[in-house]
Amino acid sequence: MGATTDNATAHTPVVTRFAPSPTGFLHLGGARTALFNLLFARHHGGKFLLRIEDTDRARSTQPAIDAILSGMRWLGLDWDGDVTYQFARAGRHAEVAHAMVEAGHAYRCYMTAEELAQLRAEAEAAKTPLRIRSKWRDCSPANRPADAPFVVRLKAPREGATTIDDLVQGSVTVQNAELDDLVLLRSDGTPTYMLAVVVDDHDMGVTHVIRGDDHLNNAFRQLPIYRANGWPEPIYAHIPLIHGSDGAKLSKRHGAVGIEAYRDELGILPEALDNYLLRLGWGHGDAEIISREEAIRWFDLAAVGKSPSRFDLKKLEHLNGHYLREAGDPRLATLVGERLGMNDDPAFNLLERAMPYLKVRAANLNDLATGAEFLFASRPLVMDTAASLLLTDESCRLLLAAHRALDAVHNWDTEALDAAVRRVAEEQGMKLGQVAQPLRAALTGRKTSPGIFDVLALLGRDESLGRIADQMAKD
């Protein structure tokens, strides 16, 4: 694990950022990165900023931007201030690049596409990494070709080594000979990602760059830009990536889909996903259920592990089940009503009354919605296979006896209903379950449901007796 952050944040107000590219939707890894940045900033009383890195105009889309913003709001990842859009700052990025050329920290490179292709071929033949060594690096201005296209390249250091004291990875060193003269401005004058990131982070006052460890190599390429401009260097923390349950890099086959799929398709609550992502690579003792307030109070990068975390959907659903049971019944009734297309007041009231019974064993909102469907089913009910097997000739006789007993109940509450059905079981010389099972099938069309007396109470007298009578009529 990395070093403590106490000294790193003692005198400088902390500013973190999340900077997704809108070439796809917000995914699990991005959401966790945003969460860690938010918690670190809040823990230290600092700011958490959001920047949309939309410089790739061909692949950046408005639907992706909307999905990222929607996903962050749903997860409660509230950023400070306005969203920064990187493409809108292209003029500022170019300004910095030109100033670096004037100061001798960057240069105009006139290498042709053919020359670059030859360098790549030579590197491939030698089985060595491609390192651009341009003859234009130290060329006199007098020898520059007139009106020829060029890119602006960084004069990367070639001697010595660069060391980063990463708050997660520890001390990491790269020999400067391994660094490249990366392109800052393309031949059309547009800035590259490497330049834009550094300029934006500096201008936004970012003090801590917390991101996936797939960006660790980028840090060594970006630091020379800070140093060339005499800017304060950020403190880095590179977080291990999330892997699938099989240890392989997380992909769509593991469920690496957009955050909206966990909300819309899997029925996960945002607080459950927040809690689960928090525990992917970070921990606080044996604590499993951690509120946002506790997370802010406890979070520090020193507790982030160096090894990749493994995503496990079953563990997420188990955690989600806890949060379902903790959630307010009106909120759950609204969410389930949306799933069922039942939004009127009578439906909401019935769902709200049913939630305490339905959420006991549910793992997600889909379970709740499926469990609630019987409340709104039209008569006569369509039986599932397991329920239809319970409705035999013998069961119809039991339903007739139950119907008579329930019809005589005056106070339609669980206590009176319990007593009535138990009397039927005693009179028939059976256990309560032998009567309850066909009764449950007749009332819900299923073999499983909330407690039978709760079902009777929720459906009400007329609906319950009508559903039982429908199945008696089949005798």
ZABA-366216 format. One line per field, with one value per residue (C-alpha): residue in one letter; x, y, z. Coordinates in pm, 1 decimal, decimal comma. Each point is the difference from the previous one (the first is absolute). Layout:
! ZABA-366216
res: c(a|...)
u: c(X|...)
v: c(Y|...)
w: c(Z|...)
//
This chain:
! ZABA-366216
res: c(m|g|a|t|t|d|n|a|t|a|h|t|p|v|v|t|r|f|a|p|s|p|t|g|f|l|h|l|g|g|a|r|t|a|l|f|n|l|l|f|a|r|h|h|g|g|k|f|l|l|r|i|e|d|t|d|r|a|r|s|t|q|p|a|i|d|a|i|l|s|g|m|r|w|l|g|l|d|w|d|g|d|v|t|y|q|f|a|r|a|g|r|h|a|e|v|a|h|a|m|v|e|a|g|h|a|y|r|c|y|m|t|a|e|e|l|a|q|l|r|a|e|a|e|a|a|k|t|p|l|r|i|r|s|k|w|r|d|c|s|p|a|n|r|p|a|d|a|p|f|v|v|r|l|k|a|p|r|e|g|a|t|t|i|d|d|l|v|q|g|s|v|t|v|q|n|a|e|l|d|d|l|v|l|l|r|s|d|g|t|p|t|y|m|l|a|v|v|v|d|d|h|d|m|g|v|t|h|v|i|r|g|d|d|h|l|n|n|a|f|r|q|l|p|i|y|r|a|n|g|w|p|e|p|i|y|a|h|i|p|l|i|h|g|s|d|g|a|k|l|s|k|r|h|g|a|v|g|i|e|a|y|r|d|e|l|g|i|l|p|e|a|l|d|n|y|l|l|r|l|g|w|g|h|g|d|a|e|i|i|s|r|e|e|a|i|r|w|f|d|l|a|a|v|g|k|s|p|s|r|f|d|l|k|k|l|e|h|l|n|g|h|y|l|r|e|a|g|d|p|r|l|a|t|l|v|g|e|r|l|g|m|n|d|d|p|a|f|n|l|l|e|r|a|m|p|y|l|k|v|r|a|a|n|l|n|d|l|a|t|g|a|e|f|l|f|a|s|r|p|l|v|m|d|t|a|a|s|l|l|l|t|d|e|s|c|r|l|l|l|a|a|h|r|a|l|d|a|v|h|n|w|d|t|e|a|l|d|a|a|v|r|r|v|a|e|e|q|g|m|k|l|g|q|v|a|q|p|l|r|a|a|l|t|g|r|k|t|s|p|g|i|f|d|v|l|a|l|l|g|r|d|e|s|l|g|r|i|a|d|q|m|a|k|d)
u: c(0,0|110,4|122,9|-230,9|-139,6|12,3|317,5|-109,7|-315,5|112,9|42,3|-160,0|-378,1|-81,3|-148,3|-78,3|-169,0|-174,2|65,3|-191,1|6,4|-354,6|75,9|-207,1|-221,3|109,9|127,5|87,3|366,5|-76,6|-268,3|241,3|268,4|-251,0|-107,8|357,3|70,0|-316,4|67,6|362,7|-97,1|-284,6|214,9|254,4|-256,2|96,7|-167,6|-102,3|-17,4|-138,7|157,5|-137,0|293,8|-178,3|297,5|-57,3|-271,2|-56,6|-85,6|-138,3|-380,5|-264,4|-186,1|320,0|44,6|-360,6|44,7|314,3|-167,1|-316,7|197,0|203,3|-309,7|-172,2|299,2|9,4|343,0|-63,3|276,3|83,4|-57,2|-76,3|104,6|316,3|-5,5|349,7|-68,6|-114,6|348,1|190,6|118,7|156,0|173,8|150,2|111,8|201,9|157,8|112,4|142,9|196,6|146,6|103,9|159,7|192,3|-191,6|-174,9|74,9|-154,6|44,8|-28,0|39,9|-211,5|-241,2|246,0|284,5|-217,4|-106,8|366,0|81,4|-289,2|115,1|354,8|-124,0|-217,7|288,2|225,9|-283,8|51,5|-248,5|-40,7|192,3|-27,0|340,9|-71,6|273,1|-210,2|36,9|304,1|-30,6|73,3|-305,0|185,7|-0,1|-375,1|-184,9|-235,6|-373,5|47,8|-242,9|132,2|-98,3|119,5|192,9|112,9|374,0|-11,3|299,3|245,6|242,3|-56,1|-324,5|-341,6|-144,7|-361,0|-94,2|-343,3|-242,3|-120,2|281,2|284,8|324,4|19,9|296,6|34,0|321,1|-41,3|152,1|-328,3|-204,3|-110,6|-20,2|-376,3|-215,5|-157,3|-171,6|-102,4|71,0|-346,1|79,2|-227,0|136,3|61,2|-142,1|335,1|31,3|-366,0|-5,8|298,6|-117,3|-350,2|120,8|227,6|-260,3|-262,4|238,3|0,2|230,0|-58,8|-41,1|-182,1|-60,6|39,0|346,9|-24,7|90,5|319,5|223,0|-178,2|112,2|365,0|-79,9|-205,8|238,7|248,5|-281,6|-55,6|370,9|49,2|-265,1|121,5|-334,1|-57,0|-10,3|-306,3|17,0|-82,1|-200,6|-50,7|-269,1|9,5|-262,5|-306,6|12,3|-273,0|-65,7|237,4|287,5|-4,3|-35,9|-360,7|-194,1|-359,5|-14,7|60,1|-272,8|222,5|-288,9|-108,0|-114,6|-352,4|-28,0|48,1|-275,6|-246,0|61,5|133,7|-200,2|291,7|-39,6|259,9|106,2|66,2|215,4|184,8|71,6|109,5|233,0|149,6|94,0|160,3|361,4|-53,6|-96,7|-43,2|54,4|-280,4|-264,4|-218,5|-301,4|138,4|-210,2|112,7|60,3|220,4|183,0|86,2|119,0|213,7|125,2|369,4|213,4|233,2|-266,4|-23,3|162,7|246,8|-166,5|-297,4|-341,7|-242,6|-354,5|-261,7|-362,1|-131,3|176,2|-143,6|-351,6|49,1|99,8|-289,2|-238,4|115,0|-66,5|-340,9|-100,2|126,7|-171,9|-321,9|-317,8|-133,9|324,8|-5,1|-368,4|79,5|290,9|-194,6|-307,0|212,5|117,9|-352,9|-154,3|-224,5|16,8|-347,4|-73,6|-182,8|286,8|258,7|-188,0|-24,8|368,4|100,3|-197,6|153,6|363,9|70,0|-96,1|153,7|342,0|90,5|162,8|42,1|347,5|-95,1|-287,2|-79,4|-65,8|-228,4|-187,3|-39,2|-114,0|-259,2|-154,7|-260,6|-153,5|-111,0|-69,3|-332,7|-244,5|-2,0|369,9|241,1|178,3|371,8|103,3|83,1|-328,5|-212,4|143,8|-132,7|-357,7|-117,0|-347,9|92,1|114,0|-328,0|-179,2|233,8|-59,4|-374,1|42,0|236,2|-238,3|-285,2|218,3|140,8|-340,5|-110,5|285,4|-131,0|322,9|223,7|337,6|290,6|-93,0|-356,6|112,3|265,7|-257,5|-244,2|249,6|138,8|-351,0|-36,0|327,1|-112,3|-341,4|162,7|255,8|286,5|300,9|-35,0|240,4|-214,8|-283,5|216,6|173,8|-306,0|-142,6|317,6|-20,0|-362,3|72,0|327,0|38,6|335,2|152,3|189,5|-120,1|-1,4|-174,7|-346,4|-177,2|186,9|-107,8|-363,4|19,9|166,3|-245,6|-302,9|-315,5|-175,2|305,1|123,5|-334,6|-44,4|340,7|-65,3|-340,9|154,6|211,2|-283,0|-204,3|255,4|-103,7)
v: c(0,0|358,2|251,6|201,9|320,3|203,2|192,8|39,5|184,7|184,1|345,5|-8,5|1,6|-328,7|9,0|-324,6|-64,4|-269,8|30,7|-255,7|-14,5|-2,2|-271,9|-245,8|-8,1|24,1|-345,1|-161,7|95,3|360,8|19,4|-135,0|248,6|284,0|-129,4|-17,0|352,8|130,3|-169,5|111,6|360,8|-1,2|-172,5|281,7|278,9|66,7|15,2|-272,7|115,8|-157,4|34,6|-158,2|-84,2|37,0|77,0|-314,5|160,1|-306,6|-225,5|243,3|7,4|198,9|-317,3|-119,9|334,6|-12,3|-356,8|91,3|297,6|-199,9|-291,3|224,5|177,6|-333,4|-120,7|324,7|94,5|371,9|214,2|357,9|283,5|-31,6|-283,0|79,7|-108,3|-59,5|69,9|352,6|72,9|-96,1|357,8|5,9|-333,1|125,2|320,6|-200,1|-214,1|304,1|158,0|-319,6|22,8|361,0|-100,9|-287,5|-277,9|-117,1|9,4|-11,9|-342,6|-34,7|-378,0|-141,8|-290,3|-208,7|74,4|-93,2|-322,3|-89,3|57,3|-227,5|-269,7|17,7|-22,6|-299,8|-172,7|58,3|-93,5|319,4|267,7|290,0|304,0|312,9|155,0|292,3|186,3|314,4|-1,2|226,3|140,5|367,5|210,3|105,1|-357,7|-57,2|-68,2|272,9|-71,5|-371,1|-168,5|-70,5|-124,1|145,7|-250,9|12,8|-0,1|-289,5|-45,2|-263,9|-24,2|-128,4|-139,4|115,8|-127,6|29,7|-53,6|-138,5|-9,0|-346,5|-156,4|134,7|123,8|-70,8|94,5|17,5|73,4|315,8|-176,3|-196,0|318,0|128,0|343,3|-16,8|213,1|302,7|151,7|-191,4|127,5|157,8|196,9|-199,8|-103,7|-360,1|-170,6|8,6|376,8|74,5|-208,0|177,4|350,6|-67,4|-156,6|298,7|261,8|-177,2|-5,1|-379,5|-107,2|-376,3|-209,6|-317,8|-232,9|-356,7|-152,0|-38,9|370,2|-41,5|12,8|319,0|169,4|-32,1|147,5|284,7|110,4|158,7|228,0|121,7|52,0|179,0|253,4|32,5|-118,5|-179,9|-374,6|-190,6|-285,5|-325,5|-299,0|-276,0|-249,5|-363,7|-92,2|-212,7|-357,7|-255,8|-284,8|-217,8|244,2|120,9|366,9|107,4|-20,9|-18,3|-372,6|76,7|263,2|297,7|204,1|357,7|100,9|53,6|-376,6|-68,1|248,7|-81,9|-364,1|-152,3|206,7|105,8|290,2|279,0|-21,6|-372,9|54,4|283,8|-224,0|-287,8|214,6|150,5|-347,1|-95,6|63,8|202,3|-100,5|120,0|-287,0|-253,5|256,4|-121,6|232,2|352,9|314,9|298,4|196,9|-277,4|-33,4|370,3|-22,1|-310,3|20,7|30,9|-119,4|-185,2|-270,6|-57,5|-329,4|-50,4|-312,0|-0,4|-54,1|-263,7|91,8|-245,7|61,2|-237,5|197,5|320,8|-145,2|-126,4|350,6|142,8|-225,4|163,9|346,8|-107,1|-105,3|331,2|211,3|184,5|-168,7|309,1|25,5|-368,5|18,3|281,4|-188,9|-325,3|182,3|146,7|-348,4|-137,0|302,8|45,5|367,5|89,2|62,6|-328,6|-200,7|203,3|-44,7|-376,1|-27,2|203,4|-232,7|-303,7|111,4|-120,5|-352,5|3,2|143,2|-259,5|-238,2|222,4|60,9|275,3|212,7|-258,5|-254,6|248,9|71,9|-368,9|-68,7|277,5|-103,7|-224,3|305,6|137,8|-324,0|-27,0|-277,6|-282,2|-27,2|-169,3|-266,4|-63,7|-366,2|-50,4|156,7|-202,2|-323,0|98,4|34,5|-358,8|-144,5|-28,8|361,7|122,5|-164,6|185,8|327,7|-44,7|-47,5|299,3|216,5|-76,6|74,6|323,1|118,0|-14,0|227,3|343,4|177,8|-53,5|20,0|-244,1|-116,5|-94,9|-147,2|-210,2|-141,6|-82,7|-190,5|-187,2|-118,2|-134,6|-192,7|-146,1|-99,6|-166,2|-177,0|167,6|216,2|370,3|-16,0|-257,9|252,5|307,9|-129,0|-41,5|316,1|187,7|-137,0|108,6|349,0|76,7|-246,6|-101,3|-248,1|268,5|332,4|199,9|-163,6|-122,1|211,2|308,5|-82,7|-28,0|331,2|179,2|-126,9|76,7|-195,9|18,9|-62,1|-285,7|-179,8|53,0|-148,2|-304,4|-47,0|10,6|-305,7|-181,3|29,4|-217,1|-301,3)
w: c(0,0|-61,6|253,5|221,0|-144,1|321,6|-89,2|-361,4|99,4|312,0|-155,3|-345,7|-52,0|-169,4|-351,6|-181,0|-331,4|-197,7|-371,8|-210,4|-378,0|-144,8|-250,5|202,9|304,9|363,5|96,6|332,4|-4,5|-83,5|267,8|262,3|-108,4|31,8|342,0|129,9|-126,4|164,3|333,5|10,1|-68,9|253,6|262,6|-25,6|-31,1|-360,9|-340,4|-243,6|-362,8|-315,9|-344,2|-316,3|-226,3|-331,5|-220,8|-208,0|-211,0|-215,8|295,4|260,1|5,0|181,5|110,0|166,1|175,1|118,5|124,9|193,7|168,8|71,6|143,0|227,1|128,4|63,3|202,4|196,8|-138,6|26,6|-145,3|90,4|-246,0|-369,1|-227,3|-198,0|-364,7|-129,0|-367,1|81,4|138,7|-315,1|-50,6|347,4|-63,0|-326,1|170,2|251,8|-272,4|-197,6|315,5|62,6|-350,0|60,9|330,7|-159,6|178,0|-315,2|-370,2|-342,4|-155,6|-377,8|-18,4|-276,9|24,5|-200,9|240,7|298,9|-169,1|-59,4|368,1|100,6|-239,2|134,4|358,6|-86,1|-176,6|300,4|236,2|197,8|110,0|-241,4|122,8|-214,0|-49,4|-230,6|-184,9|45,7|380,0|2,8|-348,5|-51,1|-95,6|-311,7|-124,5|39,1|-328,0|-107,0|-3,2|74,3|241,6|347,7|341,6|328,2|209,4|361,4|64,9|241,5|234,0|-124,0|289,8|350,0|139,2|121,2|328,7|110,0|363,9|-70,6|293,3|-102,8|-203,3|213,3|-152,7|-374,2|-221,1|-378,1|-187,9|-206,2|-298,9|-12,6|-50,0|-336,6|-154,9|3,9|-227,3|168,2|-303,9|-309,3|-347,8|-13,6|316,8|230,5|340,5|98,2|307,7|183,0|-28,7|70,9|318,9|148,6|-89,3|130,2|324,5|60,2|-86,2|214,0|295,1|28,0|282,2|-8,7|-314,5|104,0|-294,5|-126,9|-2,2|-376,9|-0,5|204,3|-307,6|-106,7|320,3|-102,1|-340,9|147,4|274,9|-246,8|-118,2|356,2|49,3|-331,6|103,1|357,1|135,9|331,7|-52,3|117,8|245,3|-176,7|115,8|-254,7|96,8|-118,4|-255,3|66,1|-127,4|-54,0|241,6|-206,3|44,1|-360,0|-89,7|43,0|-324,4|-120,3|66,7|368,2|2,9|-84,2|-128,1|60,8|346,3|-133,6|-60,5|370,8|72,3|-278,4|-86,4|321,8|247,6|220,8|243,3|-28,7|364,1|-43,1|-308,7|176,7|298,9|-223,6|-211,7|314,6|124,3|-333,3|92,9|319,0|349,3|355,1|237,6|-23,7|-96,9|-287,2|17,2|-28,4|-32,7|-205,1|320,5|139,5|-331,7|-0,8|359,7|-51,2|-357,6|-67,3|-287,7|234,9|30,7|-377,1|-99,5|-283,5|-140,4|-238,7|157,7|-124,4|-88,9|126,6|-99,7|267,0|271,9|-142,4|4,5|355,8|105,8|-198,5|192,8|320,8|-136,6|-130,7|349,7|136,9|-265,5|70,0|-120,9|-184,7|-197,3|-90,4|-92,4|-243,3|-158,2|-29,6|-129,8|-280,1|-92,6|-5,7|-169,6|303,5|90,5|126,0|366,7|73,3|-146,6|193,7|324,8|-52,7|-90,4|302,4|227,5|-171,5|18,8|357,0|-110,4|-347,6|82,3|261,9|-249,7|-308,5|-140,3|-243,8|-126,8|-264,8|274,0|169,3|-321,3|-80,4|354,1|-21,3|-332,2|163,7|169,1|-336,7|-189,3|-180,2|80,1|-65,3|82,2|-235,6|204,5|-39,6|-33,7|367,6|114,0|-242,9|142,1|343,1|-122,7|1,9|63,3|367,0|14,8|-145,5|294,1|235,0|-183,9|41,2|374,7|19,0|-199,7|242,6|301,6|-141,0|-117,2|363,2|117,3|98,6|92,6|-305,9|175,0|24,2|349,7|-95,6|-332,2|173,1|240,3|-280,2|-213,6|298,8|84,2|-352,7|35,8|332,9|-136,6|-301,3|216,6|-182,5|74,0|-65,5|-295,4|-178,9|-7,4|-51,6|-313,3|-226,3|152,6|-95,2|-355,2|-33,8|134,4|-180,0|-287,8|148,4|239,2|191,3|137,8|321,5|296,6|-94,9|260,8|-118,7|-356,6|108,5|185,4|-292,3|-260,2|215,8|62,9|-336,3|-217,9|218,2|7,3|-373,4|-85,0|220,4|-159,3|-348,2|80,4|179,2|-317,8|-180,7|206,7)
//
